[in-house]
Amino acid sequence: MSVVDSYLKKHSEALVKDVGIEAACELTGKSKATLGRYYSSHDEHADRFMPIDAVAALEEAASYPHVTAALAELKGNSLSHDNRRRNSADKGGVNSDVIALSQRFAMLMGEYNQSIEDGIITMNEAKRLLRETVALQQVLVDMKLHLEEESV
């Protein structure tokens, strides 16, 4: 089995385990044995891979898009995973985005101020800054989408 095949099978297994085997069977309509064959490293199952509709169904229920991320990584790309779990659908628009943008920027500057106080940004401080930067970036993406919706 090639390195790529092995890599995809490992991520398929991670996806199934993330969702849970029973739930995965229910979501895909496949048996435990069939799902097991999709990520088995045995020679007789080397050419079996999970169908894309099954991957999509499982990734919808999973905490992370394991197979999609693996495919992106194999091509030298990366994904930006939005792990925000909102209580309600986003009904705001550009005005809400501007408020969220100013709040996120204030949080980023607060984190930066704390981090740079001693003149050294530690690894943990850098991680917090990165999280805030990604959150700020997501607000900008949301704002861009709202602007595009309103201009159509």
VOVO-509879 format. One record per residue: residue number from 1; residue in one letter; z, y, x of N, C-alpha, C in turn. Coordinates in Angstrom, 2 decimals. Layout:
N
 resi resn    n_c3    n_c2    n_c1   ca_c3   ca_c2   ca_c1    c_c3    c_c2    c_c1
  NUM    a       Z       Y       X       Z       Y       X       Z       Y       X
...
// end
This chain:
152
 resi resn    n_c3    n_c2    n_c1   ca_c3   ca_c2   ca_c1    c_c3    c_c2    c_c1
    1    m    0.00   -1.17    0.85    0.00    0.00    0.00    0.00    1.24    0.89
    2    s   -0.80    2.23    0.53   -0.89    3.44    1.34    0.38    4.29    1.18
    3    v    0.54    5.22    2.08    1.69    6.13    2.04    1.65    6.95    0.75
    4    v    0.46    7.40    0.37    0.30    8.18   -0.85    0.70    7.36   -2.07
    5    d    0.22    6.12   -2.14    0.56    5.26   -3.27    2.07    5.04   -3.36
    6    s    2.67    4.77   -2.23    4.12    4.55   -2.17    4.87    5.80   -2.62
    7    y    4.41    6.96   -2.18    5.02    8.23   -2.53    4.97    8.46   -4.05
    8    l    3.81    8.21   -4.64    3.66    8.39   -6.08    4.52    7.40   -6.86
    9    k    4.60    6.18   -6.39    5.42    5.17   -7.07    6.90    5.54   -7.01
   10    k    7.36    6.06   -5.88    8.77    6.47   -5.76    9.08    7.60   -6.73
   11    h    8.14    8.53   -6.87    8.37    9.63   -7.79    8.24    9.19   -9.25
   12    s    7.42    8.20   -9.51    7.34    7.64  -10.86    8.66    6.98  -11.22
   13    e    9.23    6.28  -10.27   10.54    5.64  -10.50   11.61    6.70  -10.74
   14    a   11.60    7.77   -9.95   12.57    8.84  -10.13   12.45    9.47  -11.51
   15    l   11.22    9.60  -12.00   10.98   10.16  -13.33   11.57    9.27  -14.41
   16    v   11.29    7.98  -14.32   11.81    7.04  -15.32   13.34    7.04  -15.29
   17    k   13.92    7.04  -14.11   15.38    7.01  -13.99   16.00    8.32  -14.46
   18    d   15.30    9.42  -14.27   15.78   10.72  -14.74   15.91   10.70  -16.27
   19    v   14.91   10.18  -16.93   14.90   10.13  -18.39   15.81    9.01  -18.91
   20    g   15.87    7.92  -18.17   16.60    6.73  -18.61   15.60    5.70  -19.08
   21    i   15.80    4.45  -18.70   14.80    3.41  -18.98   14.59    3.21  -20.47
   22    e   15.66    3.18  -21.25   15.51    2.99  -22.71   14.73    4.14  -23.34
   23    a   15.11    5.36  -22.99   14.42    6.54  -23.53   12.97    6.57  -23.06
   24    a   12.74    6.17  -21.81   11.37    6.15  -21.27   10.50    5.17  -22.05
   25    c   11.07    4.02  -22.39   10.32    3.04  -23.19    9.95    3.63  -24.54
   26    e   10.91    4.31  -25.15   10.68    4.90  -26.46    9.63    6.01  -26.41
   27    l    9.73    6.87  -25.40    8.80    8.00  -25.28    7.37    7.57  -24.98
   28    t    7.22    6.52  -24.19    5.88    6.11  -23.75    5.29    4.99  -24.58
   29    g    6.15    4.27  -25.30    5.67    3.10  -26.05    5.40    1.91  -25.13
   30    k    5.95    1.96  -23.93    5.77    0.89  -22.95    7.06    0.08  -22.84
   31    s    6.94   -1.14  -22.41    8.11   -1.99  -22.22    8.77   -1.68  -20.88
   32    k    9.99   -2.18  -20.71   10.69   -2.02  -19.42    9.88   -2.65  -18.30
   33    a    9.31   -3.81  -18.58    8.53   -4.53  -17.56    7.30   -3.72  -17.16
   34    t    6.62   -3.14  -18.13    5.43   -2.35  -17.83    5.78   -1.12  -17.01
   35    l    6.84   -0.42  -17.43    7.27    0.75  -16.66    7.66    0.35  -15.24
   36    g    8.31   -0.78  -15.11    8.70   -1.28  -13.79    7.50   -1.57  -12.91
   37    r    6.43   -2.06  -13.50    5.21   -2.34  -12.73    4.59   -1.06  -12.17
   38    y    4.75    0.04  -12.92    4.16    1.31  -12.47    4.78    1.80  -11.18
   39    y    6.04    1.48  -10.94    6.66    1.94   -9.69    7.05    0.81   -8.74
   40    s    6.58   -0.38   -9.05    6.86   -1.52   -8.18    6.05   -1.42   -6.88
   41    s    6.70   -1.79   -5.78    6.01   -1.77   -4.48    5.45   -3.14   -4.10
   42    h    5.58   -4.12   -5.00    5.03   -5.45   -4.72    3.50   -5.39   -4.71
   43    d    2.90   -6.23   -3.87    1.44   -6.22   -3.69    0.67   -6.42   -5.00
   44    e    1.18   -7.27   -5.88    0.45   -7.54   -7.12    0.41   -6.34   -8.07
   45    h    1.27   -5.33   -7.83    1.28   -4.13   -8.67    0.84   -2.89   -7.91
   46    a    0.28   -3.07   -6.74   -0.08   -1.94   -5.87   -1.11   -1.00   -6.52
   47    d   -1.96   -1.53   -7.38   -3.00   -0.70   -7.99   -2.63   -0.18   -9.38
   48    r   -1.39   -0.39   -9.80   -0.94    0.06  -11.12   -0.19    1.38  -11.00
   49    f   -0.62    2.34  -11.79    0.05    3.64  -11.82    0.25    4.06  -13.26
   50    m    1.24    4.88  -13.47    1.57    5.35  -14.81    0.44    6.23  -15.36
   51    p    0.02    5.99  -16.60   -1.02    6.84  -17.21   -0.51    8.28  -17.35
   52    i   -1.42    9.21  -17.29   -1.06   10.62  -17.31   -0.37   11.04  -18.61
   53    d   -0.73   10.42  -19.74   -0.05   10.77  -20.99    1.40   10.32  -20.97
   54    a    1.68    9.20  -20.32    3.06    8.73  -20.18    3.84    9.67  -19.25
   55    v    3.20   10.10  -18.17    3.84   11.04  -17.25    4.18   12.33  -17.99
   56    a    3.25   12.84  -18.77    3.48   14.09  -19.51    4.63   13.94  -20.49
   57    a    4.67   12.82  -21.21    5.76   12.60  -22.18    7.11   12.52  -21.48
   58    l    7.15   11.83  -20.36    8.41   11.67  -19.64    8.85   12.98  -18.98
   59    e    7.90   13.72  -18.41    8.26   14.97  -17.76    8.74   16.01  -18.76
   60    e    8.28   15.91  -20.00    8.77   16.81  -21.05   10.26   16.59  -21.28
   61    a   10.71   15.35  -21.18   12.10   15.00  -21.42   12.96   15.04  -20.16
   62    a   12.34   15.04  -18.99   13.07   14.96  -17.72   13.63   16.32  -17.32
   63    s   14.55   16.28  -16.37   15.13   17.52  -15.86   14.24   18.17  -14.81
   64    y   13.24   17.43  -14.33   12.36   17.93  -13.27   11.02   17.18  -13.37
   65    p    9.89   17.86  -13.11    8.58   17.20  -13.17    8.28   16.41  -11.89
   66    h    8.91   15.27  -11.73    8.86   14.49  -10.49    7.43   14.16  -10.03
   67    v    6.62   13.62  -10.91    5.27   13.18  -10.53    4.36   14.38  -10.30
   68    t    4.44   15.37  -11.15    3.63   16.57  -10.97    3.96   17.25   -9.64
   69    a    5.24   17.33   -9.32    5.65   17.93   -8.05    5.13   17.10   -6.87
   70    a    5.17   15.78   -7.00    4.67   14.91   -5.93    3.17   15.12   -5.73
   71    l    2.42   15.21   -6.81    0.99   15.45   -6.71    0.70   16.80   -6.04
   72    a    1.46   17.81   -6.41    1.28   19.12   -5.80    1.58   19.07   -4.31
   73    e    2.67   18.40   -3.95    3.05   18.30   -2.54    1.99   17.57   -1.72
   74    l    1.39   16.55   -2.30    0.36   15.79   -1.59   -0.86   16.66   -1.27
   75    k   -1.10   17.69   -2.07   -2.22   18.59   -1.83   -1.80   19.85   -1.07
   76    g   -0.53   19.87   -0.61   -0.05   21.01    0.14    0.37   22.19   -0.71
   77    n    0.59   21.95   -1.98    1.02   23.01   -2.90    2.48   22.82   -3.23
   78    s    3.04   23.80   -3.89    4.41   23.65   -4.36    4.49   24.20   -5.77
   79    l    5.52   23.76   -6.48    5.73   24.23   -7.84    6.93   25.16   -7.87
   80    s    6.90   26.07   -8.78    8.07   26.90   -9.04    8.61   26.40  -10.37
   81    h    9.72   25.70  -10.29   10.30   25.08  -11.48   11.24   26.05  -12.17
   82    d   10.97   26.36  -13.43   11.80   27.26  -14.21   12.87   26.43  -14.90
   83    n   14.07   26.44  -14.34   15.12   25.60  -14.91   16.03   26.38  -15.85
   84    r   15.55   27.52  -16.33   16.35   28.28  -17.30   16.36   27.51  -18.61
   85    r   17.52   27.37  -19.16   17.67   26.72  -20.46   18.14   27.79  -21.44
   86    r   17.21   28.35  -22.18   17.53   29.44  -23.08   18.07   28.91  -24.39
   87    n   18.93   29.70  -25.01   19.49   29.32  -26.30   18.50   29.50  -27.43
   88    s   17.55   30.40  -27.25   16.54   30.64  -28.28   15.22   30.97  -27.61
   89    a   14.18   30.90  -28.40   12.85   31.22  -27.88   12.79   32.71  -27.51
   90    d   12.00   33.05  -26.53   11.86   34.42  -26.08   11.08   35.21  -27.12
   91    k   11.79   36.11  -27.82   11.13   36.90  -28.85   10.96   38.35  -28.40
   92    g   11.39   38.63  -27.18   11.29   39.98  -26.66    9.87   40.33  -26.29
   93    g    9.74   41.45  -25.74    8.44   41.90  -25.28    8.64   42.65  -23.99
   94    v    7.79   43.61  -23.76    7.85   44.36  -22.52    9.17   45.11  -22.40
   95    n    9.67   45.66  -23.49   10.94   46.40  -23.44   12.08   45.49  -22.99
   96    s   12.14   44.29  -23.53   13.17   43.33  -23.12   12.99   42.94  -21.67
   97    d   11.75   42.83  -21.25   11.46   42.47  -19.86   11.92   43.56  -18.89
   98    v   11.73   44.82  -19.27   12.15   45.93  -18.42   13.67   45.90  -18.25
   99    i   14.39   45.63  -19.33   15.85   45.54  -19.25   16.25   44.37  -18.37
  100    a   15.63   43.21  -18.59   15.94   42.02  -17.77   15.61   42.27  -16.31
  101    l   14.51   42.98  -16.08   14.10   43.28  -14.71   15.14   44.15  -14.01
  102    s   15.62   45.17  -14.68   16.63   46.04  -14.07   17.93   45.29  -13.84
  103    q   18.31   44.40  -14.76   19.52   43.62  -14.59   19.39   42.67  -13.41
  104    r   18.27   41.99  -13.32   18.06   41.04  -12.21   18.00   41.76  -10.87
  105    f   17.37   42.93  -10.85   17.29   43.67   -9.60   18.69   44.12   -9.18
  106    a   19.50   44.55  -10.15   20.88   44.95   -9.84   21.67   43.76   -9.29
  107    m   21.45   42.58   -9.85   22.14   41.38   -9.35   21.69   41.05   -7.93
  108    l   20.39   41.18   -7.67   19.88   40.93   -6.33   20.48   41.91   -5.33
  109    m   20.52   43.17   -5.68   21.09   44.17   -4.77   22.58   43.95   -4.56
  110    g   23.29   43.51   -5.61   24.71   43.19   -5.47   24.92   42.03   -4.50
  111    e   24.10   40.99   -4.65   24.17   39.84   -3.73   23.85   40.27   -2.31
  112    y   22.83   41.11   -2.16   22.44   41.58   -0.83   23.58   42.40   -0.20
  113    n   24.18   43.28   -0.99   25.27   44.11   -0.49   26.43   43.25    0.00
  114    q   26.80   42.23   -0.76   27.86   41.32   -0.34   27.46   40.55    0.91
  115    s   26.22   40.12    0.95   25.75   39.29    2.06   25.70   40.05    3.38
  116    i   25.32   41.30    3.33   25.09   42.06    4.56   26.35   42.80    5.03
  117    e   27.42   42.73    4.24   28.65   43.45    4.56   29.13   43.22    5.99
  118    d   29.12   41.96    6.43   29.61   41.64    7.77   28.49   41.65    8.82
  119    g   27.30   42.03    8.40   26.18   42.12    9.33   25.44   40.80    9.55
  120    i   25.89   39.73    8.91   25.27   38.41    9.08   25.04   37.81    7.69
  121    i   23.83   37.31    7.48   23.54   36.61    6.24   23.63   35.12    6.53
  122    t   24.64   34.48    5.96   24.85   33.04    6.17   23.85   32.25    5.36
  123    m   23.82   30.94    5.60   22.90   30.06    4.87   23.19   30.10    3.37
  124    n   24.45   30.04    2.99   24.81   30.09    1.56   24.43   31.42    0.93
  125    e   24.64   32.50    1.68   24.26   33.81    1.18   22.74   33.90    1.02
  126    a   22.01   33.35    1.97   20.55   33.34    1.89   20.08   32.55    0.68
  127    k   20.74   31.44    0.39   20.38   30.63   -0.78   20.62   31.41   -2.07
  128    r   21.75   32.12   -2.13   22.03   32.94   -3.33   20.99   34.05   -3.47
  129    l   20.63   34.69   -2.36   19.60   35.72   -2.40   18.26   35.15   -2.86
  130    l   17.94   33.98   -2.37   16.69   33.33   -2.76   16.68   33.02   -4.26
  131    r   17.81   32.50   -4.77   17.89   32.22   -6.22   17.68   33.48   -7.03
  132    e   18.30   34.57   -6.61   18.13   35.84   -7.33   16.70   36.35   -7.23
  133    t   16.09   36.17   -6.08   14.70   36.61   -5.90   13.76   35.81   -6.79
  134    v   13.99   34.51   -6.90   13.16   33.67   -7.76   13.37   34.06   -9.22
  135    a   14.61   34.35   -9.61   14.89   34.77  -10.99   14.19   36.10  -11.29
  136    l   14.22   37.00  -10.32   13.52   38.28  -10.48   12.02   38.06  -10.61
  137    q   11.49   37.16   -9.81   10.07   36.83   -9.87    9.70   36.27  -11.25
  138    q   10.56   35.44  -11.82   10.28   34.86  -13.13   10.26   35.94  -14.21
  139    v   11.16   36.92  -14.10   11.15   38.03  -15.06    9.83   38.79  -14.95
  140    l    9.34   38.99  -13.73    8.06   39.67  -13.55    6.90   38.87  -14.15
  141    v    6.94   37.55  -14.00    5.91   36.70  -14.60    5.96   36.81  -16.11
  142    d    7.17   36.76  -16.69    7.31   36.92  -18.14    6.76   38.27  -18.59
  143    m    7.08   39.29  -17.82    6.60   40.64  -18.15    5.08   40.70  -18.10
  144    k    4.49   40.09  -17.09    3.03   40.05  -16.96    2.41   39.37  -18.19
  145    l    2.99   38.24  -18.60    2.47   37.53  -19.76    2.59   38.36  -21.03
  146    h    3.72   39.06  -21.19    3.87   39.91  -22.37    2.88   41.07  -22.36
  147    l    2.65   41.65  -21.20    1.66   42.73  -21.10    0.26   42.23  -21.42
  148    e   -0.07   41.04  -20.96   -1.39   40.48  -21.26   -1.53   40.19  -22.76
  149    e   -0.47   39.70  -23.39   -0.50   39.44  -24.83   -0.72   40.72  -25.62
  150    e   -0.03   41.78  -25.20   -0.12   43.05  -25.91   -1.42   43.77  -25.69
  151    s   -2.12   43.47  -24.60   -3.37   44.17  -24.32   -4.59   43.49  -24.93
  152    v   -4.40   42.33  -25.53   -5.53   41.59  -26.10   -5.87   42.10  -27.46
// end
